């Protein structure tokens, strides 16, 4: 893709993904202009978002916002549902989405309403939370930071699904909600957790054993999932 056309093509793809979604209690904010993609040394910076096409990932800076209690979001922005989100990210959801589009992602579907997602398919991402602690680099899968209170165990390793949010009545809803990554299925979020527990807003809690201290600066790495041979075999077996 030619860098100077990248932002234009991404906006076209974003508009093409528009579908109807259920209304929630979000405060609509004016739709800002998207940040241009600035390319340097093979990397693209879209606002505060770094896109690394060679390593097939998007990097977003933020901090630990919650270390205990119920969660419905892995990550939101400062104007989002911070009372139930593990991370707060310092970037625009619009820029994060453009970064994912630059990697070639195209949403195949999304939850039909909050807590309802009949067909949990779409582009897969491995989510990693990275930070420094006591002078050492730390890195964990995002699932390790969340527990299922019913089972008493942390979430099993799983790719997350890019669902792309939706444009409705002229608003990009991930932006009006400031919502990035949902653990409780949400059609307005950019990314959703595909595990069955994502349909229940009363079972997922912060994993106090693995979550870094409150306020710790982190980097959220959105990495395109590389399917294992077993996953490829099962996909062929299902005929998709």
NUMAR-771328 format. One record per atom (N, C-alpha, C): x negated, y, z negated. Coordinates in steps of 0.1 Angstrom, whole numbers, padded with zeros to 4 digits, always signed. Layout:
% residues N
XYZ
...
***
This chain:
% residues 240
-0008-0012+0000
+0000+0000+0000
-0009+0012+0000
-0006+0022+0009
-0013+0035+0009
-0010+0043-0002
-0020+0047-0011
-0017+0054-0023
-0008+0066-0021
-0009+0075-0011
-0001+0087-0010
+0013+0084-0007
+0017+0072-0003
+0031+0069+0000
+0037+0061-0012
+0028+0057-0022
+0033+0048-0032
+0044+0053-0040
+0043+0065-0045
+0054+0070-0053
+0067+0071-0045
+0067+0076-0033
+0079+0077-0025
+0085+0063-0023
+0078+0053-0020
+0083+0039-0018
+0089+0034-0031
+0082+0037-0042
+0087+0032-0055
+0101+0038-0058
+0102+0051-0055
+0115+0058-0058
+0126+0052-0049
+0123+0049-0037
+0133+0042-0028
+0137+0029-0034
+0128+0021-0039
+0131+0008-0045
+0139+0010-0057
+0136+0020-0065
+0143+0022-0077
+0158+0026-0074
+0160+0034-0065
+0174+0038-0061
+0181+0026-0056
+0174+0018-0048
+0181+0006-0042
+0186-0004-0052
+0180-0004-0064
+0184-0013-0075
+0196-0009-0083
+0202+0002-0079
+0213+0008-0087
+0225-0001-0087
+0230-0004-0099
+0243-0012-0101
+0251-0005-0112
+0263-0010-0114
+0271-0005-0125
+0267-0011-0138
+0267-0004-0149
+0264-0010-0162
+0274-0004-0172
+0275-0012-0183
+0284-0008-0194
+0279+0005-0201
+0288+0014-0205
+0284+0026-0212
+0281+0023-0226
+0270+0029-0232
+0267+0028-0246
+0266+0042-0251
+0262+0043-0264
+0262+0055-0271
+0249+0063-0269
+0244+0064-0257
+0232+0071-0255
+0234+0086-0252
+0225+0094-0256
+0226+0108-0253
+0219+0110-0240
+0226+0115-0230
+0220+0117-0216
+0211+0129-0216
+0199+0127-0211
+0190+0138-0210
+0188+0141-0195
+0184+0153-0191
+0182+0157-0177
+0172+0147-0171
+0174+0143-0158
+0165+0134-0151
+0153+0142-0147
+0141+0139-0152
+0129+0146-0148
+0124+0141-0135
+0115+0149-0129
+0108+0144-0117
+0098+0134-0121
+0097+0123-0113
+0087+0113-0116
+0073+0118-0115
+0064+0112-0122
+0050+0116-0121
+0044+0110-0109
+0035+0118-0102
+0028+0112-0090
+0018+0102-0094
+0016+0092-0085
+0006+0082-0087
-0008+0088-0083
-0017+0089-0092
-0030+0094-0089
-0040+0083-0089
-0047+0080-0077
-0055+0069-0076
-0070+0072-0078
-0077+0064-0085
-0092+0066-0087
-0098+0052-0090
-0108+0049-0082
-0116+0036-0084
-0107+0024-0085
-0097+0024-0077
-0088+0012-0076
-0077+0012-0086
-0077+0022-0095
-0066+0022-0105
-0057+0034-0102
-0045+0033-0107
-0035+0044-0105
-0030+0048-0119
-0030+0061-0120
-0024+0067-0132
-0011+0074-0129
+0000+0070-0135
+0013+0075-0133
+0017+0082-0147
+0015+0095-0148
+0018+0101-0161
+0008+0095-0171
+0013+0090-0182
+0005+0084-0192
+0003+0069-0190
+0007+0064-0179
+0007+0049-0176
-0005+0046-0167
-0012+0035-0170
-0023+0031-0162
-0019+0018-0155
-0021+0018-0142
-0018+0006-0134
-0031+0000-0128
-0033-0012-0130
-0045-0019-0126
-0041-0030-0116
-0040-0027-0103
-0035-0037-0093
-0044-0050-0092
-0058-0048-0094
-0067-0059-0093
-0064-0070-0104
-0061-0065-0116
-0058-0074-0127
-0043-0076-0129
-0035-0070-0120
-0020-0072-0120
-0014-0069-0133
-0017-0057-0138
-0011-0053-0151
-0009-0038-0152
+0000-0034-0161
+0003-0020-0165
+0000-0019-0180
-0007-0007-0183
-0011-0005-0197
-0004+0008-0202
+0001+0007-0214
+0009+0018-0220
+0004+0019-0234
+0001+0031-0239
-0004+0034-0252
+0008+0037-0261
+0007+0033-0274
+0017+0036-0284
+0012+0033-0298
+0022+0030-0307
+0018+0027-0321
+0028+0018-0327
+0024+0012-0338
+0033+0003-0346
+0043+0012-0354
+0056+0009-0351
+0066+0017-0357
+0074+0010-0368
+0073-0003-0369
+0081-0011-0378
+0073-0023-0382
+0073-0027-0394
+0065-0038-0399
+0074-0049-0406
+0087-0046-0408
+0096-0055-0414
+0111-0052-0410
+0120-0061-0412
+0134-0059-0410
+0138-0063-0396
+0151-0062-0393
+0157-0066-0380
+0151-0057-0369
+0150-0063-0357
+0146-0056-0345
+0155-0060-0334
+0158-0050-0325
+0165-0052-0313
+0156-0049-0301
+0145-0042-0304
+0136-0038-0293
+0122-0041-0297
+0114-0046-0287
+0100-0047-0289
+0094-0033-0288
+0098-0025-0278
+0093-0012-0276
+0103-0002-0271
+0103+0010-0276
+0111+0021-0271
+0102+0034-0271
+0108+0045-0267
+0101+0058-0268
+0105+0065-0280
+0099+0077-0282
+0102+0085-0295
+0116+0089-0296
+0124+0090-0284
+0138+0094-0284
+0147+0082-0284
+0142+0070-0285
+0150+0058-0285
+0154+0053-0298
+0157+0040-0299
+0162+0034-0312
+0151+0030-0321
+0144+0040-0326
+0132+0038-0334
+0135+0031-0347
+0147+0031-0351
+0151+0024-0364
+0151+0009-0362
+0149+0004-0350
+0150-0011-0348
+0140-0015-0337
+0129-0008-0336
+0119-0011-0326
+0105-0013-0332
+0098-0024-0328
+0085-0026-0334
+0075-0016-0329
+0075-0012-0317
+0066-0003-0311
+0073+0010-0306
+0066+0021-0307
+0070+0033-0300
+0059+0036-0290
+0062+0038-0277
+0053+0040-0266
+0053+0055-0262
+0041+0060-0258
+0039+0074-0255
+0038+0076-0240
+0049+0073-0234
+0050+0074-0219
+0065+0075-0215
+0067+0079-0203
+0081+0079-0198
+0085+0066-0192
+0097+0061-0195
+0102+0048-0189
+0102+0049-0174
+0104+0061-0169
+0104+0062-0154
+0090+0059-0149
+0080+0064-0156
+0066+0062-0151
+0062+0047-0153
+0067+0041-0164
+0064+0026-0166
+0070+0018-0155
+0082+0022-0151
+0089+0015-0141
+0082+0016-0127
+0078+0028-0124
+0070+0030-0112
+0057+0022-0112
+0051+0021-0123
+0039+0013-0124
+0042-0002-0121
+0053-0007-0126
+0057-0021-0123
+0060-0023-0109
+0067-0013-0103
+0070-0013-0089
+0058-0013-0080
+0048-0006-0084
+0035-0006-0077
+0028-0019-0077
+0031-0028-0087
+0026-0041-0087
+0034-0051-0078
+0045-0045-0072
+0053-0054-0063
+0065-0060-0070
+0069-0057-0082
+0080-0063-0089
+0093-0058-0083
+0103-0067-0083
+0116-0064-0078
+0126-0071-0087
+0134-0064-0095
+0144-0070-0104
+0154-0079-0096
+0157-0091-0101
+0167-0099-0095
+0180-0099-0102
+0180-0094-0114
+0193-0093-0122
+0190-0088-0135
+0200-0086-0143
+0199-0080-0157
+0210-0085-0165
+0210-0083-0178
+0222-0086-0186
+0234-0079-0181
+0245-0085-0182
+0258-0079-0177
+0263-0069-0187
+0260-0071-0199
+0263-0061-0210
+0254-0065-0222
+0255-0057-0232
+0246-0059-0244
+0249-0073-0249
+0239-0081-0251
+0240-0094-0257
+0245-0105-0247
+0248-0102-0235
+0253-0111-0225
+0244-0111-0213
+0239-0123-0210
+0229-0125-0198
+0230-0139-0193
+0240-0142-0184
+0243-0155-0180
+0231-0162-0172
+0224-0154-0164
+0214-0159-0155
+0200-0152-0158
+0192-0158-0166
+0180-0151-0171
+0168-0154-0162
+0169-0149-0150
+0158-0151-0140
+0153-0137-0135
+0141-0137-0130
+0135-0125-0125
+0120-0125-0126
+0113-0115-0121
+0099-0114-0122
+0094-0115-0137
+0084-0124-0139
+0079-0127-0152
+0067-0119-0156
+0067-0115-0169
+0055-0107-0174
+0051-0113-0187
+0038-0114-0189
+0032-0117-0202
+0029-0104-0209
+0034-0103-0221
+0033-0090-0229
+0022-0093-0240
+0012-0084-0240
+0002-0085-0250
+0001-0072-0258
-0001-0072-0271
-0003-0060-0279
-0017-0061-0283
-0025-0050-0280
-0039-0049-0283
-0042-0037-0292
-0051-0039-0302
-0054-0028-0311
-0068-0031-0317
-0073-0021-0324
-0085-0022-0332
-0082-0022-0347
-0088-0031-0354
-0086-0032-0368
-0100-0036-0375
-0104-0028-0384
-0117-0030-0391
-0128-0031-0382
-0128-0023-0371
-0138-0023-0361
-0138-0034-0352
-0128-0042-0352
-0127-0054-0343
-0115-0053-0334
-0117-0057-0321
-0106-0057-0312
-0097-0069-0315
-0084-0066-0316
-0073-0076-0319
-0064-0077-0307
-0058-0089-0305
-0049-0091-0293
-0039-0102-0297
-0027-0100-0295
-0017-0110-0297
-0006-0109-0287
+0000-0121-0284
+0012-0121-0275
+0023-0113-0283
+0031-0106-0275
+0042-0099-0282
+0051-0108-0290
+0053-0120-0285
+0062-0129-0292
+0058-0132-0306
+0044-0132-0308
+0039-0135-0321
+0042-0125-0332
+0046-0113-0328
+0050-0102-0337
+0064-0103-0341
+0072-0112-0336
+0086-0113-0339
+0090-0127-0345
+0098-0128-0355
+0103-0140-0361
+0117-0142-0358
+0121-0155-0358
+0135-0158-0358
+0139-0162-0372
+0147-0153-0378
+0151-0155-0392
+0158-0168-0395
+0165-0173-0385
+0173-0186-0387
+0164-0198-0388
+0153-0198-0379
+0144-0209-0379
+0132-0207-0389
+0130-0194-0393
+0118-0192-0401
+0105-0192-0394
+0105-0192-0380
+0093-0193-0372
+0092-0181-0363
+0080-0178-0359
+0078-0168-0349
+0082-0173-0336
+0085-0164-0326
+0090-0168-0313
+0080-0176-0306
+0084-0186-0298
+0075-0194-0290
+0069-0185-0279
+0058-0189-0274
+0052-0182-0262
+0061-0183-0250
+0064-0171-0244
+0073-0171-0232
+0070-0159-0224
+0071-0160-0211
+0071-0148-0203
+0084-0140-0205
+0083-0127-0204
+0094-0118-0205
+0099-0115-0190
+0111-0110-0189
+0117-0108-0176
+0118-0093-0173
+0113-0089-0161
+0115-0075-0157
+0129-0074-0151
+0138-0066-0157
+0152-0064-0153
+0154-0051-0147
+0145-0041-0148
+0145-0029-0140
+0155-0018-0144
+0163-0020-0155
+0173-0010-0159
+0183-0008-0147
+0188+0004-0147
+0199+0008-0137
+0200+0023-0136
+0204+0027-0124
+0207+0041-0122
+0223+0042-0122
+0228+0050-0130
+0243+0051-0132
+0247+0065-0133
+0256+0070-0125
+0260+0084-0125
+0249+0094-0125
+0238+0090-0117
+0227+0099-0115
+0217+0098-0126
+0218+0089-0136
+0208+0088-0146
+0201+0075-0146
+0188+0075-0147
+0181+0062-0149
+0182+0059-0164
+0189+0048-0167
+0194+0045-0180
+0183+0041-0190
+0172+0036-0185
+0161+0033-0194
+0155+0046-0199
+0157+0057-0191
+0152+0070-0195
+0162+0076-0205
+0175+0075-0203
+0184+0081-0212
+0185+0074-0226
+0181+0061-0226
+0180+0054-0238
+0166+0054-0244
+0156+0058-0235
+0142+0057-0239
+0138+0043-0243
+0143+0033-0235
+0142+0019-0238
+0133+0012-0228
+0123+0005-0234
+0113-0002-0225
+0115-0017-0225
+0114-0023-0237
+0114-0038-0239
+0124-0042-0249
+0134-0050-0245
+0145-0054-0255
+0143-0068-0259
+0145-0070-0272
+0145-0084-0278
+0160-0088-0278
+0169-0079-0280
+0184-0081-0279
+0188-0076-0265
+0193-0086-0257
+0196-0083-0243
+0203-0070-0241
+0197-0062-0231
+0202-0049-0229
+0201-0046-0214
+0212-0043-0207
+0211-0040-0192
+0203-0027-0189
+0202-0018-0199
+0195-0006-0197
+0180-0006-0199
+0175-0017-0205
+0161-0018-0207
+0153-0022-0195
+0140-0019-0194
+0132-0023-0183
+0129-0038-0183
+0127-0043-0195
+0122-0057-0197
+0130-0063-0208
+0134-0076-0206
+0142-0083-0216
+0135-0096-0220
+0137-0100-0233
+0133-0113-0237
+0143-0124-0233
+0138-0135-0226
+0148-0144-0220
+0152-0156-0229
+0146-0156-0241
+0150-0167-0250
+0165-0166-0255
+0171-0177-0258
+0185-0177-0262
+0188-0168-0274
+0178-0166-0283
+0180-0158-0295
+0182-0143-0291
+0179-0140-0279
+0181-0126-0274
+0195-0122-0273
+0204-0132-0274
+0219-0129-0274
+0225-0126-0287
+0216-0126-0298
+0221-0123-0312
+0213-0112-0318
+0220-0102-0322
+0213-0090-0328
+0211-0091-0343
+0213-0103-0349
+0211-0104-0363
+0201-0115-0367
+0193-0120-0358
+0184-0131-0361
+0169-0127-0359
+0165-0117-0352
+0151-0114-0349
+0146-0103-0359
+0135-0106-0365
+0129-0097-0374
+0114-0095-0371
+0108-0084-0377
+0094-0083-0375
+0086-0093-0383
+0076-0099-0377
+0068-0109-0383
+0057-0102-0392
+0060-0101-0405
+0051-0094-0414
+0037-0100-0415
+0035-0112-0411
+0022-0119-0411
+0013-0115-0400
+0019-0110-0389
+0011-0107-0377
+0012-0093-0372
+0022-0085-0376
+0023-0071-0372
+0012-0063-0378
+0005-0055-0370
-0005-0046-0376
+0001-0036-0385
-0007-0029-0393
-0002-0019-0402
+0006-0008-0396
+0015-0002-0403
+0024+0009-0398
+0015+0020-0393
+0018+0025-0381
+0011+0036-0375
-0001+0032-0367
-0005+0019-0367
-0017+0015-0359
-0015+0018-0344
-0025+0026-0338
-0024+0028-0324
-0026+0014-0316
-0018+0012-0306
-0018+0000-0299
-0017+0003-0284
-0021-0007-0276
-0019-0007-0262
-0010-0019-0258
+0001-0016-0251
+0009-0027-0247
+0005-0030-0232
+0001-0043-0230
-0003-0047-0217
+0008-0055-0211
+0013-0051-0199
+0024-0058-0192
+0017-0065-0180
+0015-0078-0182
+0007-0086-0173
+0015-0095-0165
+0014-0095-0151
+0021-0104-0143
+0018-0118-0147
+0029-0126-0149
+0027-0140-0154
+0022-0149-0142
+0011-0157-0145
+0006-0166-0136
+0012-0180-0140
+0020-0185-0131
+0027-0198-0135
+0017-0209-0135
+0019-0218-0145
+0011-0230-0147
+0015-0240-0136
+0007-0251-0134
+0011-0261-0125
+0024-0267-0129
+0027-0269-0142
+0039-0275-0147
+0051-0266-0144
+0049-0253-0145
+0060-0244-0142
+0063-0244-0127
+0053-0245-0119
+0055-0245-0104
+0062-0258-0100
+0058-0269-0107
+0065-0282-0104
+0079-0282-0108
+0083-0276-0120
+0097-0275-0124
+0105-0266-0114
+0098-0256-0109
+0105-0247-0100
+0108-0254-0087
+0099-0261-0082
+0101-0269-0070
+0112-0279-0072
+0112-0285-0084
+0122-0296-0087
+0136-0290-0087
+0137-0277-0092
+0150-0271-0093
+0154-0265-0079
+0144-0265-0070
+0147-0260-0056
+0148-0245-0055
+0140-0238-0064
+0139-0223-0064
+0125-0218-0065
***
